[in-house]
């Protein structure tokens, strides 16, 4: 039996907050779109960082978020396109370039990239 949670999304770029009712078996981004709420997205499959948010409060489940490192997940980042609410949530959108830099910036300019993929630490 599906549960529904209240998800507050603060869109930093637009300076507005959306309050959504999201079933726990539906992606948050998809639910927002069904409610007519426009949020940032691109790939829709958890591989980029366009829909990245930082979780302010609550619990999120994102097993398919391959575009986020375990370190960023532990710091409270999530990808709305492949995230499920597990409690009432409050999240805020992030700048895509900022999240990309947090995740990959440490590899570039240090000779640690080969054919576009970061190499494991020595």
C-alpha positions as a Markdown table, in Angstrom:
| # | Residue | x | y | z |
|---|---|---|---|---|
| 1 | Unk | 0.0 | 0.0 | 0.0 |
| 2 | Unk | 1.4 | 3.3 | -1.1 |
| 3 | Unk | 2.0 | 6.2 | 1.3 |
| 4 | Unk | 2.0 | 9.9 | 0.4 |
| 5 | Unk | 4.4 | 12.4 | 1.7 |
| 6 | Unk | 4.6 | 16.2 | 1.7 |
| 7 | Unk | 7.7 | 17.3 | -0.2 |
| 8 | Unk | 8.7 | 21.0 | -0.1 |
| 9 | Unk | 11.0 | 22.0 | -2.9 |
| 10 | Unk | 12.7 | 25.3 | -2.7 |
| 11 | Unk | 13.8 | 26.4 | -6.2 |
| 12 | Unk | 16.8 | 28.5 | -5.6 |
| 13 | Unk | 17.1 | 29.8 | -9.1 |
| 14 | Unk | 13.5 | 31.1 | -9.2 |
| 15 | Unk | 13.2 | 32.0 | -5.5 |
| 16 | Unk | 10.0 | 30.1 | -5.0 |
| 17 | Unk | 8.9 | 27.1 | -3.0 |
| 18 | Unk | 6.6 | 24.3 | -4.1 |
| 19 | Unk | 4.7 | 22.0 | -1.7 |
| 20 | Unk | 3.8 | 18.7 | -3.3 |
| 21 | Unk | 2.0 | 15.5 | -2.2 |
| 22 | Unk | 4.2 | 12.7 | -3.5 |
| 23 | Unk | 3.4 | 8.9 | -3.3 |
| 24 | Unk | 6.3 | 6.9 | -2.0 |
| 25 | Unk | 6.3 | 4.7 | -5.2 |
| 26 | Unk | 6.7 | 7.5 | -7.7 |
| 27 | Unk | 9.7 | 9.6 | -8.5 |
| 28 | Unk | 9.6 | 13.1 | -7.0 |
| 29 | Unk | 10.3 | 14.8 | -10.3 |
| 30 | Unk | 7.6 | 12.8 | -12.2 |
| 31 | Unk | 5.1 | 13.6 | -9.4 |
| 32 | Unk | 6.0 | 17.3 | -9.6 |
| 33 | Unk | 5.5 | 17.4 | -13.4 |
| 34 | Unk | 2.1 | 15.6 | -13.0 |
| 35 | Unk | 1.1 | 18.5 | -10.6 |
| 36 | Unk | 2.2 | 21.1 | -13.2 |
| 37 | Unk | 5.3 | 22.1 | -11.3 |
| 38 | Unk | 8.4 | 22.8 | -13.4 |
| 39 | Unk | 11.7 | 21.8 | -11.9 |
| 40 | Unk | 15.1 | 21.6 | -13.5 |
| 41 | Unk | 15.9 | 18.3 | -15.2 |
| 42 | Unk | 17.8 | 16.9 | -18.2 |
| 43 | Unk | 18.5 | 13.2 | -18.6 |
| 44 | Unk | 15.7 | 11.8 | -16.4 |
| 45 | Unk | 17.7 | 8.7 | -15.6 |
| 46 | Unk | 19.9 | 9.7 | -12.7 |
| 47 | Unk | 23.1 | 10.2 | -14.8 |
| 48 | Unk | 23.5 | 14.0 | -14.8 |
| 49 | Unk | 23.2 | 16.6 | -12.1 |
| 50 | Unk | 20.6 | 19.0 | -13.5 |
| 51 | Unk | 17.9 | 17.9 | -11.1 |
| 52 | Unk | 20.2 | 17.8 | -8.1 |
| 53 | Unk | 18.9 | 18.9 | -4.7 |
| 54 | Unk | 20.2 | 19.1 | -1.2 |
| 55 | Unk | 18.0 | 17.5 | 1.4 |
| 56 | Unk | 17.3 | 19.9 | 4.2 |
| 57 | Unk | 15.2 | 17.5 | 6.2 |
| 58 | Unk | 13.6 | 14.1 | 5.8 |
| 59 | Unk | 14.6 | 10.9 | 4.1 |
| 60 | Unk | 15.0 | 10.1 | 0.4 |
| 61 | Unk | 15.7 | 6.8 | -1.4 |
| 62 | Unk | 17.6 | 7.0 | -4.7 |
| 63 | Unk | 19.0 | 3.6 | -5.7 |
| 64 | Unk | 19.3 | 4.5 | -9.3 |
| 65 | Unk | 21.2 | 7.8 | -8.9 |
| 66 | Unk | 24.4 | 6.8 | -10.7 |
| 67 | Unk | 25.2 | 10.4 | -11.4 |
| 68 | Unk | 26.0 | 11.1 | -7.8 |
| 69 | Unk | 29.0 | 9.8 | -5.9 |
| 70 | Unk | 28.4 | 8.0 | -2.6 |
| 71 | Unk | 30.2 | 10.9 | -0.9 |
| 72 | Unk | 27.7 | 13.5 | -2.2 |
| 73 | Unk | 24.8 | 11.2 | -1.3 |
| 74 | Unk | 26.2 | 11.1 | 2.3 |
| 75 | Unk | 26.4 | 14.9 | 2.3 |
| 76 | Unk | 22.7 | 15.0 | 1.6 |
| 77 | Unk | 22.5 | 15.5 | -2.2 |
| 78 | Unk | 19.9 | 13.7 | -4.3 |
| 79 | Unk | 18.6 | 13.5 | -7.9 |
| 80 | Unk | 14.9 | 14.2 | -8.0 |
| 81 | Unk | 14.4 | 12.3 | -11.3 |
| 82 | Unk | 15.2 | 9.0 | -9.6 |
| 83 | Unk | 14.3 | 9.8 | -6.0 |
| 84 | Unk | 11.5 | 8.5 | -3.8 |
| 85 | Unk | 10.3 | 10.2 | -0.6 |
| 86 | Unk | 10.5 | 8.0 | 2.5 |
| 87 | Unk | 9.3 | 10.7 | 4.9 |
| 88 | Unk | 8.0 | 14.2 | 4.6 |
| 89 | Unk | 10.9 | 16.1 | 2.9 |
| 90 | Unk | 12.3 | 19.5 | 2.4 |
| 91 | Unk | 14.8 | 19.9 | -0.4 |
| 92 | Unk | 16.4 | 22.8 | -2.3 |
| 93 | Unk | 17.5 | 22.8 | -5.9 |
| 94 | Unk | 21.2 | 23.2 | -6.5 |
| 95 | Unk | 23.2 | 24.8 | -9.3 |
| 96 | Unk | 24.1 | 22.0 | -11.7 |
| 97 | Unk | 27.7 | 23.4 | -12.3 |
| 98 | Unk | 28.2 | 23.6 | -8.5 |
| 99 | Unk | 27.3 | 19.9 | -8.0 |
| 100 | Unk | 29.3 | 18.8 | -11.0 |
| 101 | Unk | 32.3 | 20.7 | -9.6 |
| 102 | Unk | 31.8 | 19.1 | -6.2 |
| 103 | Unk | 31.7 | 15.7 | -7.8 |
| 104 | Unk | 34.3 | 15.8 | -10.6 |
| 105 | Unk | 36.3 | 19.0 | -10.1 |
| 106 | Unk | 38.9 | 17.4 | -8.0 |
| 107 | Unk | 39.9 | 15.2 | -11.0 |
| 108 | Unk | 40.2 | 17.8 | -13.7 |
| 109 | Unk | 43.4 | 19.7 | -14.1 |
| 110 | Unk | 45.3 | 17.1 | -12.1 |
| 111 | Unk | 46.1 | 14.6 | -14.8 |
| 112 | Unk | 43.6 | 12.2 | -13.3 |
| 113 | Unk | 41.2 | 11.9 | -16.2 |
| 114 | Unk | 41.6 | 9.5 | -19.1 |
| 115 | Unk | 39.1 | 9.4 | -21.9 |
| 116 | Unk | 36.6 | 11.4 | -19.8 |
| 117 | Unk | 36.5 | 9.1 | -16.8 |
| 118 | Unk | 38.0 | 9.8 | -13.4 |
| 119 | Unk | 40.6 | 7.3 | -12.4 |
| 120 | Unk | 40.6 | 5.6 | -9.0 |
| 121 | Unk | 42.9 | 7.1 | -6.4 |
| 122 | Unk | 46.4 | 5.7 | -6.3 |
